[in-house]
Amino acid sequence: MRILAIDTALPAVSVCVLDAGESQPVVRESVPMDKGHAEALMLMVARVMAQVGGGFASIDRVAVTVGPGSFTGIRIGVAAARGIALARGVEAVGVSTLAAFAAPLLSEESEGIVAAAIDARHGHVFFTAYGPAGRILTSPRILVLRDACRLLGAGRIRAVGSGATLLRDEAAIYGGDIHVADASPAPDILAVARLGLVADPTNAPARPIYLKAPDVKPGARPSIPLVAS
């Protein structure tokens, strides 16, 4: 199976093509950006697919990050993934940004807790936690930093995502010790592709995950992309 993975949920636009069973992608591209996802995405998809033998006809599945993240970015990615999948007559699957952040650490043989956190602003994080063997300890949710740290408790804790340093600093106030394994603002697109390959389309639809309402009043016209889904 060959998968096309797309991520526009956070401050980056990323595209990857990966064959099942391979450790390295056929081709990948990622560019950090806060705005302009809609304009950049399809140009990047075109560049990536021009380097793939067989082109779009070789794609068997499309994966896309579905949140939490930017309302605007999520919609852009999901719309593109659905459109490509429909044109190809293949399945589109959704991948959680939190799961994509955590996946590289969960693939390691290691004890302790892995916490994935995305800065949701105003002292909140989008948050989930995993135990050994990838067991979900806390389902994805939005929490104030103190409550997230309380859920983690003590012991060996590694944090990933744009909210990782926030967790570490909050835990330190109460004598806790959280190791920041990766504070990247967006997940590795290769992790998105790998999760997309093993996803069950029935349980992982290409549909946005919104953990909170948009920060905008009815009738308002935001001048910047809405953040925090």
HELIX and SHEET records of a PDB file:
HELIX    1   1 HIS A   37  ALA A   50  1                                  14    
HELIX    2   2 GLY A   55  SER A   58  5                                   4    
HELIX    3   3 PHE A   71  ARG A   88  1                                  18    
HELIX    4   4 THR A   97  LEU A  106  1                                  10    
HELIX    5   5 PRO A  132  GLY A  134  5                                   3    
HELIX    6   6 LEU A  145  LEU A  152  1                                   8    
HELIX    7   7 ALA A  164  ILE A  173  1                                  10    
HELIX    8   8 ILE A  189  VAL A  198  1                                  10    
SHEET    1   A 5 VAL A  27  PRO A  32  0                                        
SHEET    2   A 5 ALA A  12  ASP A  19 -1                                        
SHEET    3   A 5 ARG A   2  ASP A   7 -1                                        
SHEET    4   A 5 ARG A  61  THR A  65  1                                        
SHEET    5   A 5 GLU A  91  VAL A  95  1                                        
SHEET    1   B 5 ILE A 136  VAL A 144  0                                        
SHEET    2   B 5 HIS A 124  TYR A 130 -1                                        
SHEET    3   B 5 ILE A 113  ARG A 121 -1                                        
SHEET    4   B 5 ILE A 157  VAL A 160  1                                        
SHEET    5   B 5 HIS A 179  ASP A 182  1                                        
END                                                                             
